[in-house]
């Protein structure tokens, strides 16, 4: 590792998903000298076989979306965007002159501004068969993948507002939706009542998940009813996981930017500014209410417009 980079960039973008790439594309077009740091261009959406809500594209796989994002950025990078792949940010510091130092596992970079777009990692169910059926019936996005499960029986795993909101969306397509939760439901009572009032919906709390079954695709999920100790196999063709996500902000300290109680970066929704002058954030690592690719892209572009104005002063 270099002890210190002698190059000062105008912008450092951390993250290679839709938010990071959108920022990089706009930085290239605005001729902002940028270091672009990412472990990979593969993002959460690579587990989806058929994304139908990426605006302007009728249908695209998550893998192809990631490849297209990478291709778009690299086509514009030139000598403006310095792409550093397979690097992980480990620390950010700010000196008395207001300049930032970004340390990675391989190098050190200096920049006048930073856009943090490192996303989040979905929590997964850790039971037999779950890993095998990732992308083969197990999915994480009702908005993205719901239409693929039209007229099928679906399970939603989770008991918070996000689980019930996903179930509400899925009821527009599905034959039935069963919400499974390991403890009591934690969603707002009015939300629970509204969703479960649909004759196609039912909620089962206090269960232990045991196994996901299937052949080429999911055919069922096995759980234990903790009230009766009965082992039950629920026939389903789709399983939507809604047990939360962990923002990828391990390298960020509270003395750099303010985090909420979920360790999400708190931003000004008008500009995506953080609590630290010179740092912006966009995408799933922020406290933004909705987590979607299109929203992440829009927020990153919003941030870049503000960063450009900041830099040009």
Backbone torsions as a table, in degrees:
resi	resn	phi	psi	omega
1	UNK	NA	135.1	173.7
2	UNK	-66.0	140.3	178.8
3	UNK	-68.4	-33.0	179.3
4	UNK	-160.4	134.1	175.7
5	UNK	-78.8	135.2	178.5
6	UNK	-88.6	-7.8	-178.5
7	UNK	-92.1	131.1	174.7
8	UNK	-107.1	121.1	178.0
9	UNK	-93.0	159.0	173.8
10	UNK	-80.1	-29.1	-176.9
11	UNK	-145.9	140.3	169.0
12	UNK	-117.2	124.5	174.9
13	UNK	-105.2	127.6	179.5
14	UNK	-113.7	111.4	179.7
15	UNK	126.0	136.2	-175.4
16	UNK	-114.3	19.7	176.1
17	UNK	-87.0	-165.7	-177.9
18	UNK	-55.9	-40.7	179.8
19	UNK	-66.0	-48.3	-179.3
20	UNK	-62.2	-43.6	-179.3
21	UNK	-66.5	-41.3	177.1
22	UNK	-58.0	-42.5	177.6
23	UNK	-63.1	-43.3	179.8
24	UNK	-63.6	-41.5	178.6
25	UNK	-61.4	-45.9	-179.8
26	UNK	-69.1	-34.5	176.7
27	UNK	-64.5	-40.1	178.2
28	UNK	-63.1	-44.0	-178.4
29	UNK	-67.3	-29.5	-179.6
30	UNK	-93.9	4.2	177.5
31	UNK	59.4	42.6	176.1
32	UNK	-94.6	116.7	-179.2
33	UNK	-63.0	116.2	-167.1
34	UNK	-131.8	139.4	166.0
35	UNK	-102.6	128.2	-175.0
36	UNK	-112.5	110.7	-172.0
37	UNK	-110.0	122.6	178.9
38	UNK	-153.1	144.2	171.8
39	UNK	-67.8	-40.2	-174.6
40	UNK	-165.0	158.2	173.2
41	UNK	-87.8	-3.8	177.9
42	UNK	-79.8	124.8	-175.5
43	UNK	-117.4	-173.9	-177.2
44	UNK	-55.0	-31.2	-173.4
45	UNK	-72.4	-8.7	-178.0
46	UNK	-64.1	-16.7	178.9
47	UNK	-79.4	-8.5	-178.5
48	UNK	-93.1	127.5	179.1
49	UNK	-80.2	-24.5	-171.8
50	UNK	-148.4	90.1	177.7
51	UNK	-86.9	123.7	-175.2
52	UNK	-115.2	7.0	-179.4
53	UNK	-120.7	16.4	173.1
54	UNK	-79.1	110.1	-167.1
55	UNK	-58.8	130.7	179.7
56	UNK	93.9	-6.5	179.4
57	UNK	-129.3	121.7	-175.9
58	UNK	-63.6	-42.9	-178.5
59	UNK	-156.2	137.5	178.0
60	UNK	-155.2	144.9	176.1
61	UNK	-78.8	158.3	178.4
62	UNK	-62.5	-37.0	178.4
63	UNK	-63.4	-44.2	-179.6
64	UNK	-68.4	-34.8	176.7
65	UNK	-61.4	-46.1	179.5
66	UNK	-62.0	-41.4	179.2
67	UNK	-64.5	-40.1	179.5
68	UNK	-66.1	-39.7	178.1
69	UNK	-62.2	-46.4	178.7
70	UNK	-60.2	-46.1	-179.4
71	UNK	-61.4	-41.6	-179.1
72	UNK	-62.2	-48.1	-178.9
73	UNK	-63.4	-46.0	-176.8
74	UNK	-67.0	-27.3	178.3
75	UNK	-68.7	-22.2	-177.8
76	UNK	-107.9	-9.0	-169.9
77	UNK	-59.5	-51.9	-179.6
78	UNK	51.7	-134.6	176.8
79	UNK	-100.9	14.4	-179.3
80	UNK	-95.1	-43.5	-177.2
81	UNK	-106.2	115.8	179.4
82	UNK	-94.9	98.7	-173.0
83	UNK	-84.8	124.5	178.5
84	UNK	-115.8	94.7	-179.9
85	UNK	-86.4	159.6	178.1
86	UNK	58.4	36.9	175.1
87	UNK	-125.2	141.3	-178.8
88	UNK	-117.0	125.0	176.7
89	UNK	-66.4	135.6	-179.3
90	UNK	-120.3	-18.0	-179.2
91	UNK	-166.1	151.0	173.7
92	UNK	-131.8	131.6	174.5
93	UNK	-131.5	160.6	180.0
94	UNK	-129.4	130.8	-179.0
95	UNK	-92.1	-178.5	-175.6
96	UNK	-68.4	-18.9	177.9
97	UNK	-88.5	1.9	179.5
98	UNK	83.3	11.2	178.1
99	UNK	-93.7	147.4	-176.2
100	UNK	-104.7	146.5	171.1
101	UNK	-118.6	123.0	179.0
102	UNK	-107.9	117.8	178.1
103	UNK	-98.3	132.8	174.0
104	UNK	-116.2	-178.8	178.0
105	UNK	-73.3	-3.4	-177.9
106	UNK	-128.9	-20.1	-171.9
107	UNK	-159.3	-178.1	176.5
108	UNK	-132.8	133.7	-178.8
109	UNK	-128.4	147.0	178.5
110	UNK	-115.7	140.2	-175.7
111	UNK	-152.0	153.1	176.6
112	UNK	-78.2	-32.1	-179.1
113	UNK	-139.7	163.5	178.9
114	UNK	-138.6	139.2	165.9
115	UNK	-115.4	116.8	178.0
116	UNK	-91.6	117.5	-178.7
117	UNK	-139.0	46.2	-172.7
118	UNK	-86.9	3.3	169.4
119	UNK	70.0	-154.2	-179.4
120	UNK	-147.7	170.0	178.8
121	UNK	-119.9	122.1	179.6
122	UNK	-65.7	136.5	172.2
123	UNK	-73.0	138.9	-176.0
124	UNK	-117.4	153.5	174.1
125	UNK	-79.4	134.5	-176.2
126	UNK	-110.5	75.9	178.0
127	UNK	-132.7	166.6	-179.7
128	UNK	-56.1	131.2	176.6
129	UNK	88.1	-13.6	-175.2
130	UNK	-65.1	-45.9	-178.7
131	UNK	-66.5	-38.1	-178.1
132	UNK	-61.1	-35.4	-173.6
133	UNK	-103.2	17.5	170.9
134	UNK	-59.2	124.7	-179.8
135	UNK	75.6	2.7	178.9
136	UNK	-124.5	41.1	-178.2
137	UNK	125.5	-28.0	173.7
138	UNK	-92.9	126.2	-178.5
139	UNK	-146.2	174.3	-171.0
140	UNK	-129.6	6.3	-174.0
141	UNK	-140.6	104.1	179.2
142	UNK	-64.9	-38.1	-179.6
143	UNK	-65.0	-41.6	-177.6
144	UNK	-73.5	-45.8	-165.8
145	UNK	-111.0	-7.3	-176.3
146	UNK	-51.0	-47.6	-177.5
147	UNK	-60.4	-22.4	179.3
148	UNK	-68.6	-17.5	-175.1
149	UNK	-110.4	28.8	179.1
150	UNK	-59.2	135.3	177.1
151	UNK	63.0	25.5	177.6
152	UNK	-115.2	164.6	173.3
153	UNK	-88.5	130.4	-172.4
154	UNK	-128.7	145.7	170.6
155	UNK	-112.7	139.8	172.2
156	UNK	-114.4	126.4	-178.7
157	UNK	-100.0	119.8	-179.4
158	UNK	138.6	163.4	-177.1
159	UNK	-136.0	8.4	179.3
160	UNK	-91.6	-173.7	-179.1
161	UNK	-60.1	-37.8	-178.6
162	UNK	-64.2	-36.9	178.9
163	UNK	-65.8	-44.7	-179.1
164	UNK	-71.6	-33.0	176.3
165	UNK	-67.3	-39.7	175.8
166	UNK	-63.8	-43.4	178.4
167	UNK	-59.7	-40.4	178.9
168	UNK	-60.3	-42.9	177.2
169	UNK	-64.8	-43.1	-175.8
170	UNK	-67.4	-27.2	179.9
171	UNK	-63.4	-21.3	176.7
172	UNK	-69.5	-20.9	-176.4
173	UNK	-115.0	-37.8	-164.5
174	UNK	-78.9	159.1	171.0
175	UNK	-73.4	-40.6	176.1
176	UNK	-154.9	153.4	177.1
177	UNK	-132.4	122.5	176.8
178	UNK	-114.0	124.1	179.7
179	UNK	-96.7	121.5	-179.2
180	UNK	-111.6	129.3	-177.7
181	UNK	-136.8	137.6	-175.6
182	UNK	-72.5	-21.7	178.9
183	UNK	-129.9	-153.6	175.6
184	UNK	-73.0	153.7	176.5
185	UNK	-65.9	139.7	-176.3
186	UNK	-112.2	-1.0	178.9
187	UNK	-68.9	165.1	176.8
188	UNK	-59.9	136.9	-178.1
189	UNK	-54.0	-38.3	-179.1
190	UNK	-67.1	-34.6	178.3
191	UNK	-69.4	-43.8	178.6
192	UNK	-59.2	-47.5	-178.1
193	UNK	-61.8	-42.6	-178.3
194	UNK	-64.2	-46.2	-177.6
195	UNK	-68.0	-45.5	-175.9
196	UNK	-76.1	-7.8	174.6
197	UNK	-75.7	-14.9	176.6
198	UNK	-73.5	127.7	-177.4
199	UNK	-62.3	-17.1	179.4
200	UNK	-88.1	-3.6	-175.4
201	UNK	-112.0	148.8	169.7
202	UNK	-149.8	152.4	179.8
203	UNK	-120.6	133.7	178.7
204	UNK	-126.2	113.2	-179.6
205	UNK	-102.5	171.4	177.9
206	UNK	57.6	58.3	178.2
207	UNK	-125.6	154.1	169.6
208	UNK	-109.2	121.2	177.4
209	UNK	-75.5	137.6	-174.3
210	UNK	-116.1	-47.7	-172.7
211	UNK	-160.1	144.8	168.5
212	UNK	-99.8	129.4	-177.6
213	UNK	-112.7	158.0	177.9
214	UNK	164.0	-179.8	175.4
215	UNK	-112.9	-93.7	173.4
216	UNK	-82.1	-29.2	179.2
217	UNK	-133.3	166.7	179.4
218	UNK	-58.6	137.0	174.4
219	UNK	-124.9	-12.5	179.9
220	UNK	-178.5	167.5	174.9
221	UNK	-133.2	135.0	-178.1
222	UNK	-102.8	133.6	178.8
223	UNK	-142.1	161.8	175.7
224	UNK	-108.0	125.6	174.0
225	UNK	-77.7	110.8	-174.7
226	UNK	-69.9	-16.1	177.9
227	UNK	-78.1	-39.2	-176.3
228	UNK	-109.4	-10.9	-175.6
229	UNK	67.1	13.5	177.9
230	UNK	-78.7	141.5	173.6
231	UNK	-95.9	124.2	-173.5
232	UNK	-125.9	135.7	172.3
233	UNK	-105.5	118.8	-179.1
234	UNK	-98.1	116.0	178.2
235	UNK	-70.3	118.9	176.3
236	UNK	-144.1	155.2	176.6
237	UNK	-108.2	-8.0	178.6
238	UNK	-144.9	143.2	177.8
239	UNK	-131.1	117.5	-179.9
240	UNK	-103.5	122.5	-176.4
241	UNK	-94.6	121.6	179.3
242	UNK	-134.0	64.8	-179.6
243	UNK	-115.6	21.8	173.4
244	UNK	96.0	177.8	179.8
245	UNK	-144.7	154.7	177.1
246	UNK	-107.0	118.7	178.8
247	UNK	-61.7	140.0	-178.2
248	UNK	-86.3	77.5	-175.7
249	UNK	-130.6	28.7	-176.4
250	UNK	-59.7	-27.2	-176.4
251	UNK	-86.8	-0.1	-175.6
252	UNK	-105.7	130.6	179.3
253	UNK	-103.7	153.1	-178.9
254	UNK	-59.1	-24.9	-179.0
255	UNK	-80.6	-3.8	175.4
256	UNK	-97.6	-57.4	176.1
257	UNK	-133.6	153.3	-179.2
258	UNK	-80.3	134.2	177.7
259	UNK	-113.5	152.4	175.6
260	UNK	-88.4	-172.8	-175.9
261	UNK	-70.1	-9.4	175.8
262	UNK	-101.4	8.5	-177.5
263	UNK	64.6	25.9	172.0
264	UNK	-87.7	147.7	-179.5
265	UNK	-76.4	126.0	179.9
266	UNK	-80.3	126.2	-178.4
267	UNK	-128.0	158.0	170.9
268	UNK	-80.8	116.0	-175.5
269	UNK	-63.8	-16.2	178.5
270	UNK	-76.5	-34.0	-172.5
271	UNK	-128.5	-13.8	-173.9
272	UNK	70.8	16.0	174.8
273	UNK	-66.9	145.6	172.5
274	UNK	-95.3	-172.9	178.8
275	UNK	-72.9	-12.9	-179.0
276	UNK	-102.0	122.6	177.7
277	UNK	-60.1	125.3	179.8
278	UNK	102.1	-5.8	177.4
279	UNK	-121.4	130.3	174.6
280	UNK	-118.5	164.6	177.5
281	UNK	-148.2	150.2	-179.7
282	UNK	-150.9	153.9	176.1
283	UNK	94.4	-159.6	-169.9
284	UNK	-71.8	-10.3	178.1
285	UNK	-84.4	-3.9	-179.4
286	UNK	-96.3	175.5	178.2
287	UNK	-88.0	15.8	175.0
288	UNK	-55.7	142.0	-172.1
289	UNK	-67.7	-38.7	-174.8
290	UNK	-111.5	137.3	-177.5
291	UNK	-112.8	98.9	-179.4
292	UNK	-143.9	150.7	178.2
293	UNK	-57.1	-47.7	-177.7
294	UNK	-63.1	-37.6	179.1
295	UNK	-69.3	-40.8	178.5
296	UNK	-59.9	-42.7	178.5
297	UNK	-62.6	-46.5	-180.0
298	UNK	-62.0	-41.9	179.3
299	UNK	-65.4	-38.3	179.2
300	UNK	-66.1	-40.7	178.7
301	UNK	-65.4	-40.8	175.3
302	UNK	-56.7	-46.0	179.4
303	UNK	-61.8	-43.3	-178.6
304	UNK	-63.1	-37.7	176.3
305	UNK	-60.9	-40.5	-179.4
306	UNK	-72.4	-38.2	177.5
307	UNK	-63.0	-43.0	179.1
308	UNK	-59.5	-43.8	178.8
309	UNK	-64.8	-39.3	178.4
310	UNK	-62.7	-46.2	-177.7
311	UNK	-67.0	-36.4	-178.1
312	UNK	-83.3	-16.6	169.7
313	UNK	48.5	NA	NA
